[in-house]
Structures are given as C-alpha cells and as structure tokens.
Amino acid sequence: MTKLLNLIGDWNPQLFRELKGRFTRRNMAIAIGASLATQLLLVLSYLGSLPDPIESKYRYSRYCTGNLDTYSPIRECLRSSPVGDWFVNWQLWNFDLFMALSITGIGILLIIGSHLINADLTKEEHRGTLGFVRLSPQPAQKIILGKILGVPSLVYLGIALALPLHFFVGLQAHIAAPWIAMVDFMAIAACFTCFSVAVLWSFIGQEFFGGFQTWLYSGSLGFYLMIMTILCFENNLPSDSPFDWLRVVYPGNIFYYLVQQSSLQDQILNYFHHPIGLKLNFTARPIGRRDCSV
C-alpha cells in the first residue's frame, strides 16, 4: 500500500492529497456498509416480487410463465404440483435487477460525485487553500484530474464493491460481457462529463448563486436524471419533437440498445423500447442507425 501511495503521489500529488484525507477507517467502513446495504435492499426487493413458495393458490406475477393477465402485463403463476415450486422466468428477474443496479449506480455516481466535487472546490475557494494549490508547479490539468478522481473516491469504492454482483446478474440475464462493459463505460463517460462541468460550475456559479450553487447543480442534475429515467422507462417522452434532443446527453440511452439485443421479447420487458438513435436526425440524416448509408 505504501508503494502504491508513493506511485500515486509521484504521478499526481493532488490525487494523493485527496486520497490521504478521505481514506480513513471510519470513512471506508461507511462507504462499504452503505454499498453492501444498498445491494442487499435491491436484491431483497426483487426477491419480494417473486411468488410466495408457501402460498397454495395460484396468483399473478411479472416473473411467472403462464398466460398474461387481462388487465395488466403480468402472467399467471404455474407450478409443477400443488406443493411444488413456481415456474419463474429467472432471465427476466435477473435482467430487471441488472437494470436496477445500473440505474441506481449511475445516479449515485453522478449526483453524489458532482455534489462532493462542487462542495469541495467551493470550500477550498472560501478558505483560500485553493490559491496555494494554484501556485504549485502542478499543471492545471493534473489538479482538476486529481479532484475528479480523489474527491468522490469513497463513492468509487462503494460502486466497485457492487461490480461483482452487477457482472454476475448480467451474465445470468444472458447479457453478453461486452454489453455489460459498455454500460460501465457509459457510466465512466457520463461521470467525466458531469464532473468536468461541476468543476467549471464551482468557479462560475459562486458569483451568481453564492454557496447555493452546489445544491443547485446536483439538484438540477438529479431532477433531470429522475425525469428522463421515468419518461424513457415508461416510453412517455414525446417523440419527433425538440424533446428528443434532451435524450442525446442522457446516459440511459445505452439501455435502449441493451433491451434491443436481449433475447427477451419487448412485451415481456415492457420498458426502454425503440432505441433513441433510430428517431434522431441531423441535417436530414438519421443518427445511430446501423444500416444508414452516408
């Protein structure tokens, strides 16, 4: 560990400073406990949606394999015998859990990470310590990179602990490993974009909003992610309108293509239909289509 910290310090002293101040036993215990508790709650919530093995009467559930209900997109539960186990569509159950883990993880990364970066830079600016950092021989790019990688480092730790469950559930849902990696890559790209804007906003927003700019940025980002996730999840966002361009920067666009490549039918999944790229046009040319000719 000492050798690793020395290497980090030689490469980016600002990152070493951030990690040294945050990776205490207490903070690490809180991050690990919060991550494990969140994973456990998600798994238990989805286990609770399965048919009760003790119940003797038939019932309806999203994860059953019988006929569809007349009034809702759930199926009749079937079992091998009056005392046997229910037939469960485990691929669908794992796919839903994978989506929940992905959406929750991306939301936590972007909202909490942006808030921490914004608050840290604002606090250092008020204390005047950021001025000493500027006077150091470090390039500005390294200072900003150290902030982006170091300030939300405990959040990164919590998300890293969820990656094994995320990968395992994805494989159980018959999602190819490259697609799982693509979801993680999209989360990294979204973090880099939102955190870079958070750094810029921390210097610009203070002149207009004072100390409120931290909550304004993270709150606006959280509101945008929540509204877009709800509208796209339920396929209620107006299409062929200017609202389509709001979806260009939405990191959940990867879920449209993830659903498209799944072997599960659209009427079974019932969310994130029709990839966004098939409906966007730029200078009369479709964006995101694989079969379009230039």
Steps between C-alpha positions, in 0.01 A plus 500: 500500500787739581662436162165555327444829681853612412434425133175697514677787672770511234245489219242744644570668836147648509347154472727375778388790719134421442536127561704552815233723650203278414614141532471472876367190672178673597427634151585169335275311741211737421553466123526121513197469731288731285593311183424157644175624656382650170577179311321292763191723490480478120536122499243458781253732328513293182484174692185635663338533158527124437199275573488375858615133510271430797185635335282222362263702281598618156590866457639739244851643484727667250748215531260210452474303176126444451243693297490878508253672728212671322545843656875526575832377353549222756473126455326217675721303736533128429655223708593140433274364776274638778801503732773554239699811415363776280636528147696825494650688207841548661647666192243781526553528877877534459456746212277724714747481789786584264312807376425608857864466601612693192253787542565526874877489457506764225271726702714471814820561307379807316297672770709433810831524315409836343379634833821397678725654235303824494488526878871423539610763249265758648631433851863526391426821312344655811787388723760623255680164487427465130726796435798312644419206274500731198845628595641147500702384198226249410325558167137608524392181323656285772336700775157464342559130428609449861178661619283293266667173599562576867202690639236232415747215569282352777207495258724318252581247771133433569421460130801269453362269768177468300675407174525124576125479562435720198709277273360174642137610466568621145637161398202326663274725289679373188660838434829471317809612690582776242155652558554497877834672444326751271262597781798555731681700231192720454494565874870600494442734204198659671701549820787669318257736324290589805803536728678726252192722483483492883857632520417781259173577677671518841699805380232667288195438716643661814477845348128463428361259761753507786512181705170381354660407167610160637144390575371664183728296275459163671126558548449596136703199386303267726169646379604458137610140551182413692261654246682357200520154656129498579396627157737274305431198722126530438543617139302819568747757368355680193678393185566690176525821700772722653479279811688234303820702537474485878562128468827542312695571820300256712734214610206257509496490119715189526200318650305533174764300317541263794130414481519467123778241513330296773335170408199599712200626306395866517159416645672311782747776586253783439752785541766693307350419159639628171860626515521877506744509208236369259293817542763774499602682184777750439500689168236257373715195579408243767727475805581164657371271225725213409366463146504865392721594208701821490 
